[in-house]
Amino acid sequence: MVDKVGTQAVPTGIQYLYSPSLGSHSMPVRSVTYGAGFNANGNAFLAIYGWTTKPLVEYYIVDTWVASNPIPSNATSLGSITVDGAVYDLAVYTRVGLPNLSAASPPVTTPTTIQTLYSVRRNKRTTGTIDISKHITGWAAAGYSLGSIFDFQILSCHAYFSAGNCSYLIEDASVNPPA
């Protein structure tokens, strides 16, 4: 089931804020068409966020951001891909700790090595279609694959010590497995 409308205020001083809208256990890869109102200052971004298990891999497909690019400065660049005429920068960040997720199946309660994959659009936008399968293909071509079970995918507004608001409408979310 897809929640077609979501609104989320981004309060000042919040560490991280997620706005679930595509969540589903063991879901397939999909394309998501959305429109968003995104008005924030500080570090904030609008993205598809998700994770897989077997192995545990987090991923972000970022369409817009403010203040600073959400790719961590110590991440490893994986080059770039062009998706539907737009360039996205790819990166991987590996850390030991707890993942940024709370509903993993099974729950992750002890520190573990976590790979987080990023695909960040250079020409920012707040409306369009994100073909998740093309980003997965780009990461795979760079030598990084997601796990075999898709546990969660959300269209999300993330903020780190920011103020503002984010609202979105998911116009379509369809199954689109990678080739």
C-alpha positions as CSV (number, residue, x, y, z in Angstrom):
1,M,0.0,0.0,0.0
2,V,1.3,3.4,-0.9
3,D,0.5,6.5,1.1
4,K,-0.1,9.1,-1.6
5,V,0.1,12.2,0.5
6,G,2.6,13.2,3.2
7,T,3.4,16.4,5.0
8,Q,6.3,16.9,7.4
9,A,7.5,20.0,9.2
10,V,11.2,20.1,9.8
11,P,11.7,21.4,13.3
12,T,14.8,23.3,14.4
13,G,17.3,21.2,16.1
14,I,16.1,17.8,15.0
15,Q,18.8,15.2,14.4
16,Y,17.2,13.2,11.6
17,L,13.6,13.2,10.4
18,Y,12.0,10.6,8.2
19,S,8.6,10.8,6.5
20,P,7.3,7.4,5.6
21,S,5.3,7.1,2.4
22,L,6.4,4.0,0.4
23,G,7.1,1.6,3.3
24,S,6.5,-2.1,2.8
25,H,8.2,-5.2,3.8
26,S,10.1,-7.2,1.1
27,M,8.9,-4.9,-1.6
28,P,10.1,-4.8,-5.2
29,V,12.1,-2.0,-6.8
30,R,9.8,0.7,-8.2
31,S,9.5,4.0,-10.0
32,V,8.1,6.8,-8.0
33,T,6.5,9.9,-9.5
34,Y,6.2,12.7,-6.9
35,G,5.8,16.5,-6.4
36,A,7.1,18.2,-3.3
37,G,7.2,21.5,-1.5
38,F,10.6,21.7,0.0
39,N,11.5,24.8,2.0
40,A,14.3,24.3,4.5
41,N,17.5,26.0,5.7
42,G,20.4,24.2,7.3
43,N,21.2,20.7,6.2
44,A,18.2,19.0,4.7
45,F,17.4,16.9,1.7
46,L,14.5,15.1,-0.1
47,A,15.2,11.5,-1.1
48,I,14.1,8.0,-1.6
49,Y,15.6,6.2,1.4
50,G,15.6,2.5,1.9
51,W,17.5,-0.6,3.0
52,T,17.9,-4.2,2.1
53,T,19.0,-7.2,4.0
54,K,21.1,-10.2,3.1
55,P,23.3,-8.1,3.3
56,L,22.2,-5.0,5.2
57,V,22.7,-2.0,2.8
58,E,21.1,1.4,3.2
59,Y,20.6,3.7,0.2
60,Y,19.6,7.2,-0.6
61,I,18.5,8.6,-4.0
62,V,18.6,12.4,-3.4
63,D,16.7,14.7,-5.7
64,T,17.2,18.0,-3.9
65,W,19.2,19.3,-0.9
66,V,20.2,22.6,0.8
67,A,23.3,23.8,2.7
68,S,25.6,20.9,1.8
69,N,25.6,17.8,-0.3
70,P,24.4,14.9,1.8
71,I,27.2,12.6,0.7
72,P,29.6,12.4,3.7
73,S,33.0,14.0,3.1
74,N,34.8,10.8,3.9
75,A,32.7,8.7,1.5
76,T,34.2,6.9,-1.5
77,S,33.2,8.3,-4.8
78,L,31.9,5.8,-7.3
79,G,31.7,8.2,-10.2
80,S,28.4,9.3,-11.7
81,I,25.5,8.0,-13.8
82,T,23.0,9.7,-16.1
83,V,19.3,8.9,-15.4
84,D,16.6,10.4,-17.6
85,G,19.0,13.2,-18.7
86,A,20.2,14.1,-15.2
87,V,23.6,13.4,-13.7
88,Y,23.7,11.8,-10.3
89,D,26.9,11.4,-8.2
90,L,27.4,8.0,-6.7
91,A,29.2,7.2,-3.5
92,V,29.5,4.6,-0.7
93,Y,30.1,5.3,2.9
94,T,31.1,2.4,5.2
95,R,30.8,2.6,9.0
96,V,30.5,0.5,12.0
97,G,27.5,1.2,14.2
98,L,23.8,0.9,14.2
99,P,21.9,1.6,11.0
100,N,19.6,4.6,10.6
101,L,16.7,2.3,10.6
102,S,14.4,1.0,13.3
103,A,12.3,-1.7,11.7
104,A,14.8,-4.0,10.2
105,S,13.9,-7.6,10.0
106,P,15.4,-9.0,12.1
107,P,16.2,-5.9,14.2
108,V,19.8,-4.7,14.3
109,T,20.7,-4.2,17.9
110,T,24.5,-4.6,18.0
111,P,27.0,-2.5,16.1
112,T,27.7,-3.9,12.6
113,T,29.4,-2.8,9.4
114,I,27.0,-0.9,7.3
115,Q,27.4,0.3,3.7
116,T,25.3,3.3,2.7
117,L,25.0,4.0,-1.0
118,Y,24.3,7.5,-2.3
119,S,23.0,8.7,-5.6
120,V,22.7,12.6,-5.5
121,R,21.3,14.6,-8.3
122,R,23.5,17.5,-9.4
123,N,20.6,19.6,-11.0
124,K,18.2,19.7,-8.0
125,R,14.4,19.3,-8.4
126,T,11.3,18.9,-6.3
127,T,9.1,17.1,-8.8
128,G,9.6,14.2,-11.2
129,T,10.0,10.5,-11.5
130,I,12.7,8.5,-9.7
131,D,13.4,5.1,-11.4
132,I,15.0,3.3,-8.5
133,S,16.1,0.4,-10.7
134,K,18.5,2.6,-12.7
135,H,20.2,3.8,-9.6
136,I,20.6,0.2,-8.4
137,T,22.1,-0.7,-11.8
138,G,24.5,2.2,-11.5
139,W,25.7,1.1,-8.0
140,A,26.1,-2.5,-9.3
141,A,28.2,-1.3,-12.3
142,A,30.5,0.4,-9.7
143,G,30.8,-2.9,-7.8
144,Y,28.2,-2.4,-5.1
145,S,25.0,-4.3,-4.8
146,L,22.0,-4.1,-2.6
147,G,20.8,-7.0,-0.5
148,S,18.4,-9.6,-1.8
149,I,15.4,-8.6,0.3
150,F,14.0,-5.0,0.1
151,D,12.8,-4.3,3.6
152,F,11.8,-0.7,3.2
153,Q,11.5,2.3,0.8
154,I,10.3,5.7,1.7
155,L,10.1,9.2,0.1
156,S,11.6,11.2,2.9
157,C,12.5,14.6,4.1
158,H,15.7,14.5,6.1
159,A,16.9,17.3,8.2
160,Y,19.9,17.8,10.5
161,F,19.7,20.9,12.7
162,S,17.4,22.6,10.2
163,A,14.2,24.5,10.1
164,G,11.5,24.6,7.5
165,N,8.9,22.3,6.0
166,C,8.4,19.6,3.4
167,S,5.2,18.3,1.9
168,Y,4.8,15.8,-1.0
169,L,2.3,14.1,-3.2
170,I,3.1,10.7,-4.6
171,E,1.4,10.6,-7.9
172,D,2.5,7.0,-8.9
173,A,4.6,4.2,-7.5
174,S,4.9,1.2,-9.7
175,V,6.9,-2.0,-9.7
176,N,9.9,-1.8,-11.9
177,P,12.5,-4.5,-11.3
178,P,16.0,-4.0,-12.6
179,A,16.9,-5.6,-15.9
